[in-house]
């Protein structure tokens, strides 16, 4: 079971690979660290999390999206196909 709890700039990503689902939350924080928004997700694959959750929440920021995807891979999440 893979787990990630990471912060990158204003974004905080927490997720667990629970069986055949990746469940977690992504939050946007203000400069002081207070939470501005929170989105829960339950996706089947790593690329679904990246494309359906991380990319839209970051406003299409490809660098942050790519960096968070790399952190998820390092934490043991993988794309099965």
N, C-alpha and C positions, 0 to 999 in steps of 0.2 A: 504494500500500500504506500503510495507516494503522497507526500505532504509538502506544502510550501506556505511560508508566511514571510513575505518580503515587502519592502518599501522601496519605491523608486520615485524620487521627487515627491510630487503631491499624491501619488497613487500607492495604495496598499492592497496587495493581492494575497488572499488566504484561500487555499484549496486542498482538498483531499481526493485521492483517487479511490472511490468506494465501489469496488466491483467493476461494473462496466459503465460507470458514470464518474464524471469529475464534478464535484459539488464544491461550492465556495462562495466567496464574496469579493468584490472589488470596491474600494472606497476612494473618494476624492477628498483630500484634506486641504484646509487653507494653509497659509504660510505659518500659522502658529501651531499647526498640527490638529486643529479641531476638524471633526468630520463634517463635510458639506453634503455628501451624498453617499449612498450605499446601494449596491445592486447585487442581489443574490443570483446565482446561476446553477444550472444542473445540465451539463452537456455530456455527450457520449465520447467525444474525441478532443484531443489537444487542439487541433486546428479549428474545431468548432468554438472552443473557448477563445482562441485568438481572434477569429474572424467575427464572431457574433457578440462577444463581450468586450474584450480588451480594446480592440481597434476602435469600436464606436465610443466607448467610455473615454478614451484618450483623445477624442476629437480627430481621429485619423492620423495621429502622430506615429509614423512608421518606426522611428528610432526607439521610442519607448515600448511600442508593441513588440518589436523584434527583441529588445533586451529582456522584457518580461517572458517572452516565449523561451529564450535561451535559459533563463533562470528556472523555468518549469522543467525543461529538459534535463538540466543539471540535478534537479530534485528528483528525477526518476520518472517523470511523465513522458509518454511517448505516443507517437502516431502509428497505430497498428497497420495502416494500409498505405 
